[in-house]
Amino acid sequence: MAEEKTWKELLARVGVAHLKAVKYGIQTQRGISQFVGLALTAGADFDETPAVRACLERPCVSPDYNL
């Protein structure tokens, strides 16, 4: 039972990170995977750090390459 709960929690975290990646305009599987990986290792709110957010929101570069 505990293992099932852990998987459900992980899938929920992945889902939230995926939605956040899409909101930043990230579209490729690679870009979304990188964003999700960062969210899982650096923390779900890693994108709220001012320097990270500035990088993710740079208009002159495709969002997939901002990672």
PyMOL commands that set and color helices and strands:
alter all, ss='L'
color gray80, all
select helices_A, chain A and resi 2-23+29-42+46-48+50-56+63-65
alter helices_A, ss='H'
color red, helices_A
deselect
rebuild
show_as cartoon
